[in-house]
Amino acid sequence: MFLVMRLDRDLLSAEAERKLFHIAWAIDPLLYYFGYPRDGMLLLIGCQLLIWIGFEAARGMGYSAFSTSYMRPEEARGAPMGTLFQVASLFLAVLLFDKSIAIIAMVFNCVGDSAVGLAGAVLYPYIGREKAAIREQGVRGLWNMLKSHKAPVLMAVMFLACVVPGFILFPRASPLLMGVGALGAVIADAFAWKLFGYTLNDDLTITLAAGSAMAIAASF
């Protein structure tokens, strides 16, 4: 009862709307899993990416298909929406990684990030917004980035939300490989990584970090 009373229902509703759209992109790894060919996936996701680039171009000219209530604060100020980075990461996963690793990394993005976003919206009255939405804090320097991380409970949610669907799809997968990939996804999600002063969008880095970690682990 106490948890329900402290819920920020507006925040939870907005986050649920965003994450419902985010998890819907899981159709791509599922198509790949059920036999859609690699070249076909590259063509399909490439077309999706071009369409989304068109959306972003239109938004830059003042014609947005989405209300600002749907957007993150930085997106409402003009930054590209996370979906652009998510679709780009799905394309790169198919391009760069073996099929099974690509599928797992894509699912980690679609399912894991959605789960941790909803968990953050539910728990933020207790853990603080600075531990739920780290990319809004504007931290600088590597040490500050390492100190400014999401709450451990959200890291645990992310890890579990990755390995559970991963093992559902690949029940015979190596636990070490799955764990390393999930850890890569957690590290990408939990810290506000920056490159040349720009915060890296986790919709891009979750997939690439998880896929790279699994690819490296699989090589040994």
Secondary structure, DSSP 4 states (H G I P E B T S, - for coil): -HHHHH--HHHHHHHHHHHHHHHHTTHHHHHHHTT--HHHHHHHHHHHHHHHHHHHHHHHTT--SS-GGGS-HHHHTTPPPHHHHHHHHHHHHHHHS-HHHHHHHHHIIIIIHHHHHHHHHHHHHHH-GGGT-GGGS---SHHHHHHSB--HHHHHHHHHHHHHHHHHH-TTS-HHHHHHHHHHHHHHHHB--EETTEEPPHHHHHHHHHHHHHHHHHT-
